[in-house]
Amino acid sequence: MEEKIVEQEGISLADIWAIVKKYWIGLVCITAGCMLLGVLGAFFVLPKNYTATQSVVYLETTDNSQVTEGEISASRTIVQIASDFMSDKPVYVNTSKTIKEKYNIDIDYKKLMDTLTVTRVGDLKISFTYKSGNREEIPDVLNTFTTEALNFAQEQLHLVQSFSSFSKITLDDVEDESTSKILVIGASIVVGLVIGVCFEFIMNSLDKTIKDRKYIEDTFKVKVIGLIPDLLDSKDKKTY
């Protein structure tokens, strides 16, 4: 009775692992090359985006006796009006004009509205964050923006006295956002792996050497009646 040999269709995990082991150098080189391009692009090509946060704190003093109830009430009102006004268009327009006149920095008011985030903290504090690709312009933009908003608040209250004597303005260190860089580098590694795997399968398909029984039968249209396995001695690396 003739024994029928059933060939497994498709490709198995063992076949994939064999291909990976055979062309692993190409996979490593392609992945490393894509990662290198990603690192270079993240640090030298990708536009930098700096972030700074500035806070305006009212009645920040060590001696509470120096502040009257009227000043506390007025400060709370200024903070409320200023924080409300920071979401309106006029303060951004005035800030853009002032910055252009004083510092010769051309900033569109729409850019300010998109990149400035205002947060009111309690009754006596306003914090806002500004993002820009130009590190040098950030302090001027933040300080001018604060001045415009506070001036408008004092005008609304018809106050003549200056409130800067008992207010505190702090500008945090400007930091570079690294999230986008990590994403670019991670994406480059994934792309490198995908390209490397595709390269391995292409190289394997171009390889015309005899690989297995199915390759012989499909190519030469003959029946394989038996296989002689390689006997490999691990000590002297010789076959018999």
QUIJOUR-V71492 format. One record per run of one state. SS is the DSSP state (helix for helix, strand for strand, loop for the rest). FROM is the first residue (numbers start at 1). LEN is the number of residues. Records with the same first field share a line. If there is no record, write none. Layout:
# QUIJOUR-V71492
SS = FROM-LEN ; FROM-LEN
This chain:
# QUIJOUR-V71492
loop = 1-12 ; 23-1 ; 46-4 ; 59-5 ; 67-2 ; 86-3 ; 104-5 ; 122-3 ; 133-2 ; 158-6 ; 172-3 ; 177-2 ; 207-6 ; 221-11 ; 233-6 ; 240-1
helix = 13-10 ; 24-22 ; 64-3 ; 69-17 ; 89-15 ; 109-7 ; 135-23 ; 164-3 ; 179-28 ; 213-8
strand = 50-9 ; 116-6 ; 125-8 ; 167-5 ; 175-2 ; 232-1 ; 239-1
